[in-house]
Amino acid sequence: MVAVQQDSRGGKTPVVVLDDADLDLAAEGILQGAFGSTGQRCTATSRVVATPGISVKLAEALAEKARKIRVGNGMTQGVQMGPAVDTSQLRTDLDAIAAARSEGARLLCGGERLSGAEHEHGFFVAPTVFDDVEPGTRLAREEVFGPVLGIMRARDAEEAIRYANDVQFGLTASIYTRDYFEALRFVEKAEVGMVHVNQPTVGGEAQLPFGGIKATGVGEKEMAEEGANFFTHLKTVWLDYTGAKRTSNIYSARPATSLRRGRTGSAYLCPPVRSPDAIPWRSPSDWLRGAKKWPHSGARPQGRIRVS
């Protein structure tokens, strides 16, 4: 038996914000992704890439809202962000902040360990936002896994996508825009395993596969049908029930199917023709048709697509 592996190995999650985005929606989604769970999630937002028409107002909004986040014991009513998990993560957070300062990023808020009675018992770091983060710097490329957010400026959507992809990781990304053709261009070009449109980067759902590409993804994705596939291997089966000799080297129209065999010996047949409703939105154009009533209908289409 050949050993197999399924693993997720970190992320450096970007959120691209284009000029036409809803400013308040983008700011709230970024804050949720960056500082929820103290940034200690593989899908946590750690980079914002904004285009010129919105970058200044977005930076101001993020800093203003981040200053108001109450940090403390997560069991206390009204607390919005808890501590770093241990001393090692605290050092990682503070080292990332020091590196960003030394590389010329402009600190908008936070940037320090919190002290005082409410923060005496724990490793608390203030929600931190840096602006003018340059491509290639540590904060632009290295995972922090803490409440440290960097804002980068891009000339246009094309450069924003290039900055978003300029890391070794490829777990998840998000884009905020009212232009769904721009959104679907990002869906195709983003070098990640999962994409959100006008949503925070955190979160997953059991019916959809979870995982990344590049240095992030190893093996099959988790959850959904793909998660089950990890525990099986695929075997193609031709079953001839006619009893007649085949007279050609070309496969006939006789039933063909595939077999999923479990690593413990169980097996099940995969039907040769899948219901068109089983896995919706196999292409961006299908997705756009499903989303044509956005953003007013309240519907949030989900699904898989294949990109080359």
Residue frames as qw, qx, qy, qz and C-alpha x, y, z in Angstrom:
[[0.000, 0.889, 0.457, 0.000, 0.00, 0.00, 0.00],
 [0.406, 0.392, -0.018, 0.825, 1.37, 3.42, -0.95],
 [0.235, -0.534, -0.483, 0.653, 1.25, 6.02, 1.82],
 [0.128, 0.673, 0.392, 0.615, -0.85, 9.09, 1.04],
 [0.278, -0.283, -0.391, 0.830, -1.06, 12.45, 2.72],
 [0.033, -0.783, -0.460, -0.417, -3.68, 15.15, 3.17],
 [0.476, -0.442, -0.283, 0.705, -2.52, 18.42, 4.72],
 [0.154, 0.921, 0.205, 0.294, -2.95, 22.18, 4.74],
 [0.702, -0.177, -0.142, 0.675, 0.24, 24.11, 5.31],
 [0.237, -0.518, -0.151, 0.808, -0.57, 27.73, 6.04],
 [0.337, 0.741, 0.480, 0.328, -1.59, 30.76, 4.08],
 [0.232, -0.280, -0.045, 0.931, -0.94, 34.44, 3.44],
 [0.239, 0.619, 0.744, 0.080, -4.49, 35.35, 2.59],
 [0.110, -0.040, 0.157, 0.981, -5.15, 38.43, 0.42],
 [0.254, 0.722, 0.600, -0.233, -8.26, 40.54, 0.04],
 [0.267, 0.143, 0.382, 0.873, -8.38, 42.60, -3.16],
 [0.110, 0.730, 0.501, -0.452, -10.53, 45.75, -2.95],
 [0.363, 0.348, 0.463, 0.730, -11.33, 47.51, -6.22],
 [0.010, 0.070, -0.043, 0.997, -12.42, 51.13, -6.64],
 [0.482, -0.272, -0.373, -0.744, -16.10, 50.29, -7.03],
 [0.433, -0.199, -0.850, 0.227, -16.34, 48.17, -3.86],
 [0.485, -0.768, -0.265, -0.325, -18.77, 48.88, -1.05],
 [0.200, 0.600, -0.532, 0.563, -16.37, 50.51, 1.43],
 [0.553, -0.433, 0.436, -0.563, -18.21, 49.59, 4.63],
 [0.980, 0.033, 0.003, -0.197, -18.83, 46.02, 3.49],
 [0.728, 0.458, -0.404, 0.312, -15.16, 45.57, 2.58],
 [0.006, -0.591, 0.541, -0.598, -13.87, 47.08, 5.82],
 [0.739, -0.326, 0.340, -0.482, -16.15, 44.94, 8.00],
 [0.980, 0.162, -0.097, -0.057, -15.28, 41.78, 6.10],
 [0.546, 0.547, -0.479, 0.417, -11.55, 42.46, 6.30],
 [0.269, -0.548, 0.524, -0.595, -11.71, 43.13, 10.04],
 [0.902, -0.163, 0.195, -0.349, -13.63, 39.91, 10.60],
 [0.923, 0.307, -0.197, 0.123, -11.09, 37.95, 8.60],
 [0.407, 0.600, -0.461, 0.512, -8.02, 39.60, 10.10],
 [0.105, -0.427, 0.575, -0.690, -8.88, 39.83, 13.80],
 [0.876, -0.213, -0.005, -0.432, -11.52, 37.18, 14.40],
 [0.975, -0.132, -0.068, 0.163, -9.82, 34.31, 16.27],
 [0.400, -0.801, 0.276, 0.350, -6.94, 36.78, 16.80],
 [0.433, 0.721, -0.459, -0.287, -5.80, 36.04, 13.25],
 [0.288, -0.391, 0.874, -0.032, -4.93, 32.50, 14.31],
 [0.799, 0.346, 0.451, -0.198, -6.59, 30.71, 11.41],
 [0.530, -0.064, 0.596, 0.600, -5.03, 29.47, 8.20],
 [0.257, 0.632, 0.576, 0.450, -7.70, 31.41, 6.29],
 [0.218, -0.797, -0.269, 0.495, -7.26, 34.64, 8.28],
 [0.428, 0.857, 0.108, 0.267, -6.88, 37.81, 6.22],
 [0.645, -0.496, 0.036, 0.581, -3.31, 39.08, 6.44],
 [0.279, -0.123, 0.348, 0.887, -3.03, 41.26, 3.32],
 [0.371, 0.773, 0.413, -0.308, -5.22, 43.90, 1.70],
 [0.377, -0.013, 0.473, 0.796, -4.48, 44.94, -1.88],
 [0.213, 0.777, 0.456, -0.377, -6.40, 48.11, -2.78],
 [0.469, 0.477, 0.378, 0.640, -6.61, 50.15, -5.98],
 [0.264, 0.109, -0.133, 0.949, -6.10, 53.96, -5.95],
 [0.291, -0.462, -0.298, -0.783, -9.71, 55.13, -5.89],
 [0.732, -0.552, -0.268, -0.297, -10.48, 53.44, -2.58],
 [0.725, 0.069, -0.505, 0.463, -7.14, 52.76, -0.86],
 [0.091, 0.331, -0.369, 0.864, -6.96, 55.93, 1.28],
 [0.603, -0.339, 0.034, -0.722, -10.53, 55.73, 2.59],
 [0.900, -0.120, -0.408, -0.091, -10.21, 51.99, 3.15],
 [0.556, 0.168, -0.543, 0.606, -7.00, 52.39, 5.18],
 [0.173, -0.329, 0.296, -0.880, -8.64, 55.07, 7.32],
 [0.773, -0.260, -0.149, -0.559, -11.74, 52.94, 7.88],
 [0.850, -0.023, -0.507, 0.140, -9.73, 49.86, 8.84],
 [0.356, 0.214, -0.521, 0.746, -7.56, 51.75, 11.32],
 [0.374, -0.327, 0.162, -0.853, -10.55, 53.49, 12.88],
 [0.861, -0.211, -0.222, -0.406, -12.50, 50.28, 13.32],
 [0.768, 0.093, -0.554, 0.309, -9.48, 48.26, 14.51],
 [0.098, 0.344, -0.477, 0.803, -8.81, 50.78, 17.31],
 [0.590, -0.286, 0.125, -0.745, -12.31, 50.10, 18.65],
 [0.800, -0.033, -0.590, -0.106, -11.89, 46.33, 18.91],
 [0.557, -0.656, 0.363, -0.359, -12.01, 45.31, 22.55],
 [0.630, 0.328, -0.693, 0.127, -9.25, 42.84, 23.39],
 [0.392, -0.470, 0.581, -0.536, -9.36, 40.59, 26.46],
 [0.305, -0.041, 0.934, -0.182, -10.60, 37.35, 27.94],
 [0.276, -0.066, -0.696, -0.659, -12.88, 35.73, 25.39],
 [0.270, -0.438, -0.851, 0.108, -15.25, 34.62, 28.16],
 [0.062, -0.430, -0.349, 0.830, -15.95, 38.25, 29.07],
 [0.344, 0.752, 0.561, -0.033, -19.06, 39.85, 27.62],
 [0.195, 0.961, 0.013, -0.196, -18.23, 42.41, 24.92],
 [0.377, -0.569, 0.594, 0.426, -14.69, 41.18, 24.21],
 [0.726, 0.613, -0.039, -0.310, -14.09, 40.87, 20.45],
 [0.681, 0.536, -0.478, 0.142, -10.54, 39.52, 20.27],
 [0.855, -0.515, 0.029, 0.048, -8.60, 37.21, 22.54],
 [0.343, -0.769, 0.487, 0.231, -4.90, 36.53, 23.17],
 [0.484, 0.517, -0.691, -0.149, -2.16, 34.83, 21.21],
 [0.911, -0.169, -0.332, -0.177, -2.16, 31.12, 21.92],
 [0.847, -0.391, -0.088, 0.350, 1.25, 31.01, 23.67],
 [0.322, -0.790, 0.208, 0.478, 4.56, 32.82, 24.20],
 [0.501, -0.045, 0.624, 0.597, 5.95, 31.51, 20.91],
 [0.256, 0.678, 0.581, 0.371, 3.08, 33.03, 18.93],
 [0.188, -0.943, -0.144, 0.234, 3.40, 36.27, 20.89],
 [0.434, -0.529, 0.409, 0.604, 7.07, 36.49, 19.84],
 [0.417, 0.290, 0.677, 0.533, 6.09, 35.76, 16.23],
 [0.089, 0.882, 0.452, 0.102, 3.52, 38.58, 16.28],
 [0.268, -0.903, 0.064, 0.330, 5.92, 41.10, 17.81],
 [0.512, -0.271, 0.545, 0.606, 8.77, 40.06, 15.47],
 [0.364, 0.536, 0.626, 0.434, 6.49, 40.59, 12.46],
 [0.052, -0.964, -0.257, 0.045, 5.56, 44.05, 13.73],
 [0.414, -0.720, 0.288, 0.476, 9.21, 44.97, 14.28],
 [0.513, 0.028, 0.631, 0.581, 10.15, 43.71, 10.80],
 [0.256, 0.763, 0.528, 0.271, 7.37, 45.71, 9.17],
 [0.191, -0.952, -0.029, 0.238, 8.55, 48.87, 10.93],
 [0.483, -0.527, 0.460, 0.526, 12.16, 48.28, 9.86],
 [0.442, 0.206, 0.689, 0.536, 11.15, 47.66, 6.24],
 [0.025, -0.016, 0.188, 0.982, 9.33, 50.98, 5.98],
 [0.219, -0.554, -0.739, -0.315, 5.66, 50.08, 6.41],
 [0.131, -0.370, 0.166, -0.904, 3.59, 52.82, 8.03],
 [0.172, -0.279, -0.880, 0.345, 1.91, 51.85, 11.30],
 [0.276, -0.473, -0.330, -0.769, -1.72, 53.02, 11.47],
 [0.639, -0.534, 0.157, -0.531, -2.75, 51.43, 14.76],
 [0.970, -0.243, -0.015, -0.011, -1.71, 48.83, 17.30],
 [0.577, 0.618, -0.426, 0.320, 1.82, 47.48, 17.08],
 [0.058, -0.518, 0.643, -0.561, 2.28, 46.63, 20.74],
 [0.420, -0.236, -0.862, 0.157, 1.68, 44.11, 23.47],
 [0.397, -0.668, -0.173, -0.605, -1.20, 45.19, 25.69],
 [0.331, 0.026, -0.728, 0.600, -0.75, 45.57, 29.45],
 [0.403, -0.289, 0.142, -0.857, -2.96, 46.47, 32.37],
 [0.502, -0.114, 0.703, -0.491, -5.39, 44.59, 34.58],
 [0.824, 0.335, 0.153, -0.431, -7.52, 43.21, 31.74],
 [0.762, 0.548, -0.345, -0.013, -4.45, 41.88, 29.90],
 [0.320, -0.697, 0.613, -0.192, -2.38, 40.69, 32.86],
 [0.624, -0.152, 0.764, -0.055, -3.02, 37.00, 32.37],
 [0.754, 0.501, 0.421, 0.044, -2.45, 36.28, 28.69],
 [0.470, -0.173, 0.421, 0.756, -0.47, 37.12, 25.57],
 [0.309, 0.814, 0.464, -0.165, -2.45, 40.07, 24.21],
 [0.356, -0.070, 0.350, 0.863, -1.42, 42.06, 21.13],
 [0.303, 0.578, 0.212, -0.727, -3.33, 45.11, 19.93],
 [0.678, 0.565, 0.459, 0.100, -5.05, 44.74, 16.54],
 [0.328, -0.558, 0.333, 0.685, -2.36, 46.05, 14.20],
 [0.625, 0.704, 0.332, 0.059, -2.72, 47.65, 10.78],
 [0.395, -0.433, 0.357, 0.727, 0.19, 48.70, 8.56],
 [0.559, 0.788, 0.175, -0.189, -0.15, 50.75, 5.39],
 [0.340, 0.838, -0.410, -0.116, 2.26, 51.16, 2.47],
 [0.761, -0.292, 0.571, 0.102, 3.51, 47.59, 2.70],
 [0.305, 0.652, -0.534, -0.445, 5.89, 46.98, -0.18],
 [0.958, 0.195, -0.139, -0.157, 5.88, 43.81, -2.31],
 [0.712, 0.378, -0.499, 0.317, 8.61, 41.38, -1.33],
 [0.137, -0.535, 0.547, -0.629, 8.82, 42.46, 2.31],
 [0.076, 0.013, -0.956, 0.284, 8.23, 40.02, 5.16],
 [0.367, 0.298, 0.547, -0.691, 4.77, 41.31, 5.98],
 [0.579, 0.422, -0.250, -0.651, 3.80, 40.96, 2.32],
 [0.626, 0.327, -0.670, -0.227, 4.97, 37.36, 1.98],
 [0.285, 0.128, -0.892, 0.328, 5.41, 35.54, 5.30],
 [0.560, -0.544, -0.557, -0.284, 2.61, 34.07, 7.39],
 [0.081, -0.464, 0.480, -0.741, 2.20, 35.68, 10.83],
 [0.504, -0.353, -0.787, -0.044, -0.82, 33.77, 12.19],
 [0.267, -0.438, -0.516, 0.686, -1.68, 36.72, 14.39],
 [0.134, 0.863, 0.459, -0.164, -3.57, 40.05, 14.46],
 [0.244, -0.554, 0.301, 0.737, -1.27, 41.89, 12.05],
 [0.579, 0.661, 0.476, 0.029, -2.71, 43.24, 8.80],
 [0.332, -0.355, 0.340, 0.805, -0.78, 44.83, 5.93],
 [0.491, 0.770, 0.309, -0.265, -2.24, 47.12, 3.26],
 [0.474, -0.124, 0.522, 0.698, -0.64, 47.21, -0.19],
 [0.367, 0.691, 0.070, -0.619, -1.39, 49.67, -2.99],
 [0.546, 0.149, 0.700, 0.435, -1.88, 48.51, -6.58],
 [0.050, 0.228, -0.294, -0.927, -2.24, 50.66, -9.71],
 [0.629, 0.090, -0.311, -0.707, -5.12, 48.62, -11.12],
 [0.908, -0.130, 0.195, -0.347, -6.93, 45.28, -10.89],
 [0.861, 0.382, -0.316, 0.109, -4.26, 43.48, -12.91],
 [0.265, 0.534, -0.601, 0.532, -1.48, 44.56, -10.57],
 [0.592, -0.395, 0.393, -0.583, -3.67, 43.74, -7.57],
 [0.984, 0.044, -0.029, -0.168, -4.03, 40.16, -8.79],
 [0.674, 0.479, -0.448, 0.340, -0.26, 39.95, -9.35],
 [0.098, -0.533, 0.567, -0.620, 0.42, 41.13, -5.79],
 [0.809, -0.244, 0.228, -0.484, -2.18, 38.73, -4.41],
 [0.977, 0.174, -0.122, -0.012, -0.43, 35.80, -6.13],
 [0.413, 0.690, -0.479, 0.352, 3.10, 36.86, -5.16],
 [0.501, -0.529, 0.582, -0.361, 3.47, 34.40, -2.27],
 [0.132, 0.242, -0.957, -0.089, 4.32, 30.73, -1.86],
 [0.283, 0.217, 0.830, -0.429, 0.93, 29.96, -0.34],
 [0.291, -0.051, -0.549, -0.782, -2.37, 29.39, -2.13],
 [0.049, 0.268, 0.896, -0.350, -5.15, 28.67, 0.33],
 [0.114, 0.754, 0.647, -0.017, -7.89, 31.29, 0.00],
 [0.187, -0.023, 0.107, 0.976, -8.53, 34.85, -1.18],
 [0.163, 0.726, 0.620, -0.249, -11.35, 37.36, -1.45],
 [0.204, 0.178, 0.297, 0.916, -12.30, 40.25, -3.71],
 [0.109, 0.667, 0.530, -0.512, -14.66, 43.15, -3.07],
 [0.004, -0.119, 0.442, 0.889, -16.20, 44.74, -6.15],
 [0.565, 0.413, 0.387, -0.601, -19.61, 45.48, -7.67],
 [0.538, 0.544, -0.466, -0.446, -18.36, 44.31, -11.09],
 [0.867, -0.151, 0.451, -0.149, -18.97, 40.57, -11.28],
 [0.822, 0.540, -0.121, 0.132, -16.99, 40.22, -14.48],
 [0.135, 0.724, -0.559, 0.380, -13.96, 41.58, -12.58],
 [0.660, -0.414, 0.513, -0.360, -14.87, 39.23, -9.73],
 [0.962, 0.142, 0.227, -0.062, -14.93, 36.21, -12.00],
 [0.578, 0.692, -0.356, 0.244, -11.67, 37.25, -13.65],
 [0.205, -0.641, 0.622, -0.401, -10.19, 37.18, -10.16],
 [0.880, -0.136, 0.363, -0.275, -11.78, 33.78, -9.52],
 [0.909, 0.406, -0.035, 0.087, -9.95, 32.41, -12.56],
 [0.481, 0.688, -0.362, 0.406, -6.59, 34.13, -11.99],
 [0.449, -0.701, 0.418, -0.364, -6.22, 33.88, -8.21],
 [0.563, 0.306, -0.761, 0.096, -3.70, 31.15, -7.37],
 [0.343, -0.244, 0.663, -0.620, -5.66, 29.68, -4.48],
 [0.081, -0.148, -0.981, -0.095, -7.89, 26.73, -3.75],
 [0.061, -0.693, -0.702, 0.155, -10.85, 28.81, -2.50],
 [0.127, 0.208, 0.128, 0.961, -12.18, 32.24, -3.44],
 [0.001, 0.654, 0.638, -0.407, -14.73, 34.48, -1.72],
 [0.143, 0.428, 0.347, 0.822, -16.56, 37.29, -3.53],
 [0.292, -0.558, -0.003, -0.777, -17.71, 40.17, -1.32],
 [0.843, -0.485, -0.191, -0.134, -17.22, 37.97, 1.76],
 [0.371, -0.762, 0.527, -0.063, -14.59, 37.53, 4.49],
 [0.478, 0.474, -0.733, -0.099, -11.88, 34.96, 3.86],
 [0.166, -0.212, 0.884, -0.382, -12.63, 32.85, 6.94],
 [0.706, 0.134, 0.391, -0.575, -15.13, 30.04, 7.12],
 [0.161, 0.185, -0.889, -0.386, -15.95, 26.82, 5.32],
 [0.755, 0.022, 0.162, -0.635, -18.97, 24.62, 4.68],
 [0.598, -0.212, 0.772, -0.026, -19.14, 20.85, 4.86],
 [0.764, 0.485, 0.420, -0.076, -20.69, 20.40, 1.41],
 [0.490, 0.852, -0.178, 0.051, -17.79, 22.18, -0.32],
 [0.872, 0.054, -0.194, 0.446, -14.14, 21.07, -0.57],
 [0.293, -0.945, 0.138, 0.034, -11.62, 22.88, 1.63],
 [0.799, -0.242, 0.273, 0.478, -7.93, 23.24, 0.77],
 [0.103, 0.887, -0.198, -0.404, -5.32, 25.07, -1.23],
 [0.851, 0.471, -0.004, 0.235, -2.64, 24.83, -3.89],
 [0.293, 0.772, -0.407, 0.391, 1.05, 25.77, -4.23],
 [0.268, 0.306, -0.769, 0.493, 2.89, 25.39, -0.90],
 [0.520, -0.218, 0.360, -0.743, -0.39, 25.25, 1.00],
 [0.883, 0.047, 0.060, -0.462, -2.00, 22.12, -0.39],
 [0.018, 0.374, -0.925, -0.067, -0.78, 18.55, -0.06],
 [0.102, 0.175, 0.979, -0.028, -2.99, 15.73, -1.28],
 [0.113, -0.571, -0.708, -0.399, -6.77, 15.70, -1.69],
 [0.200, -0.433, 0.115, -0.871, -8.91, 18.51, -0.32],
 [0.035, 0.124, 0.842, -0.523, -10.86, 18.11, 2.89],
 [0.409, 0.367, 0.484, -0.681, -14.65, 17.80, 3.29],
 [0.637, 0.474, -0.101, -0.600, -17.34, 17.24, 0.66],
 [0.958, 0.279, 0.004, -0.071, -16.96, 14.56, -2.05],
 [0.503, 0.671, -0.467, 0.280, -13.26, 15.35, -2.42],
 [0.339, -0.572, 0.616, -0.423, -12.72, 14.67, 1.28],
 [0.902, -0.037, 0.358, -0.238, -14.25, 11.22, 0.91],
 [0.800, 0.559, -0.214, 0.027, -12.07, 10.59, -2.14],
 [0.002, -0.738, 0.631, -0.240, -8.97, 10.82, 0.04],
 [0.578, -0.294, 0.708, -0.280, -9.90, 7.52, 1.65],
 [0.852, 0.324, 0.401, -0.090, -10.36, 5.71, -1.66],
 [0.191, -0.382, 0.607, 0.671, -8.57, 5.06, -4.92],
 [0.629, 0.487, 0.028, -0.605, -10.27, 5.29, -8.30],
 [0.383, -0.099, 0.870, 0.293, -10.60, 2.24, -10.54],
 [0.497, 0.336, -0.268, -0.754, -12.15, 2.37, -14.04],
 [0.477, 0.065, 0.871, -0.100, -14.41, -0.56, -14.94],
 [0.462, 0.201, -0.488, -0.712, -15.83, -1.76, -18.31],
 [0.475, 0.055, 0.813, -0.332, -18.70, -4.18, -17.80],
 [0.376, 0.172, -0.626, -0.661, -19.89, -6.07, -20.90],
 [0.548, 0.061, 0.680, -0.484, -23.22, -7.79, -20.30],
 [0.674, 0.436, -0.209, -0.558, -23.87, -8.72, -23.98],
 [0.813, -0.132, 0.563, 0.064, -21.67, -11.81, -24.23],
 [0.729, 0.668, 0.110, 0.099, -20.67, -10.74, -27.77],
 [0.730, -0.095, 0.125, 0.665, -17.10, -10.47, -29.02],
 [0.032, 0.884, -0.013, -0.466, -15.75, -6.95, -29.42],
 [0.781, 0.423, 0.317, 0.333, -14.63, -6.46, -33.02],
 [0.316, 0.822, -0.038, 0.473, -12.84, -3.13, -32.70],
 [0.552, -0.042, -0.421, 0.719, -10.13, -1.48, -30.61],
 [0.155, -0.359, 0.034, -0.920, -12.49, 1.45, -30.03],
 [0.104, 0.151, 0.816, -0.549, -14.52, 1.19, -26.89],
 [0.136, -0.452, -0.747, -0.468, -18.17, 0.50, -27.64],
 [0.328, -0.479, -0.015, -0.814, -21.21, 2.16, -26.14],
 [0.698, -0.350, -0.624, 0.035, -21.52, -0.56, -23.54],
 [0.446, -0.877, -0.082, -0.159, -21.78, 0.73, -19.96],
 [0.597, 0.261, -0.407, 0.640, -18.61, 2.10, -18.46],
 [0.465, -0.850, -0.132, -0.211, -18.24, 3.43, -14.97],
 [0.295, 0.549, -0.593, 0.509, -15.70, 4.03, -12.24],
 [0.776, -0.435, -0.454, 0.043, -15.23, 2.31, -8.92],
 [0.103, -0.743, 0.419, -0.512, -14.16, 3.96, -5.69],
 [0.828, -0.160, -0.522, 0.127, -12.46, 1.40, -3.51],
 [0.446, -0.853, 0.141, -0.231, -11.92, 2.21, 0.15],
 [0.229, 0.609, -0.714, 0.259, -8.57, 1.68, 1.80],
 [0.473, -0.238, 0.731, -0.430, -10.35, -0.69, 4.19],
 [0.187, 0.029, 0.955, 0.226, -11.77, -2.76, 1.32],
 [0.379, 0.615, 0.589, -0.363, -15.27, -1.35, 0.87],
 [0.201, 0.003, 0.552, 0.809, -16.30, -0.15, -2.60],
 [0.384, 0.647, 0.496, -0.433, -19.03, 1.78, -4.34],
 [0.491, 0.377, 0.547, 0.563, -19.82, 2.55, -7.96],
 [0.027, 0.491, 0.020, -0.871, -19.74, 6.07, -9.38],
 [0.606, 0.608, 0.494, -0.139, -22.50, 6.54, -11.99],
 [0.565, 0.157, 0.414, 0.696, -21.25, 7.21, -15.52],
 [0.048, 0.582, 0.293, 0.757, -23.48, 10.29, -15.89],
 [0.211, -0.260, -0.564, 0.755, -23.74, 12.72, -13.01],
 [0.040, 0.821, 0.570, -0.022, -26.91, 14.66, -12.39],
 [0.326, 0.573, 0.058, 0.750, -26.44, 18.26, -13.57],
 [0.395, -0.801, -0.039, -0.448, -27.75, 19.42, -10.20],
 [0.871, -0.316, -0.269, 0.264, -25.28, 17.36, -8.17],
 [0.538, -0.395, -0.003, 0.744, -22.40, 19.82, -8.31],
 [0.311, 0.897, 0.315, 0.002, -23.51, 23.25, -9.58],
 [0.066, 0.974, -0.186, -0.109, -21.46, 25.98, -11.22],
 [0.879, -0.062, 0.264, 0.393, -18.74, 24.03, -12.96],
 [0.506, 0.343, 0.200, 0.766, -17.72, 27.16, -14.90],
 [0.128, -0.256, -0.233, 0.929, -17.55, 30.90, -14.17],
 [0.269, -0.125, -0.410, -0.863, -20.29, 31.59, -16.72],
 [0.501, -0.426, -0.740, -0.142, -22.61, 29.20, -14.89],
 [0.381, -0.388, -0.512, 0.665, -21.77, 30.97, -11.66],
 [0.010, 0.082, -0.059, -0.995, -22.52, 34.36, -13.16],
 [0.413, -0.305, -0.591, -0.623, -25.93, 33.17, -14.35],
 [0.536, -0.466, -0.684, 0.165, -26.64, 31.95, -10.85],
 [0.363, -0.418, -0.323, 0.767, -25.54, 35.28, -9.40],
 [0.182, 0.431, 0.407, 0.785, -27.33, 37.57, -11.84],
 [0.330, -0.801, -0.387, -0.317, -29.65, 38.95, -9.16],
 [0.614, -0.391, -0.279, 0.626, -26.82, 39.85, -6.78],
 [0.229, 0.095, -0.783, 0.571, -26.40, 41.81, -4.58],
 [0.416, -0.209, 0.099, -0.880, -30.08, 42.53, -3.99],
 [0.756, -0.155, -0.494, -0.401, -31.68, 39.08, -3.88],
 [0.596, -0.569, 0.461, -0.330, -29.82, 37.87, -0.81],
 [0.993, 0.119, 0.010, 0.009, -28.82, 34.67, -2.64],
 [0.189, -0.771, 0.593, 0.131, -25.23, 33.49, -2.26],
 [0.923, 0.310, -0.195, -0.120, -24.43, 30.87, -4.91],
 [0.435, -0.619, 0.651, 0.063, -21.71, 28.38, -4.02],
 [0.949, 0.286, 0.104, -0.083, -20.01, 25.69, -6.01],
 [0.658, -0.348, 0.470, 0.474, -16.93, 24.25, -7.65],
 [0.591, 0.776, -0.115, -0.190, -15.22, 25.28, -10.84],
 [0.850, -0.079, 0.262, 0.449, -12.21, 23.95, -12.70],
 [0.210, 0.944, -0.190, -0.168, -9.49, 26.36, -13.84],
 [0.895, 0.297, -0.104, 0.316, -6.37, 25.49, -15.79]]
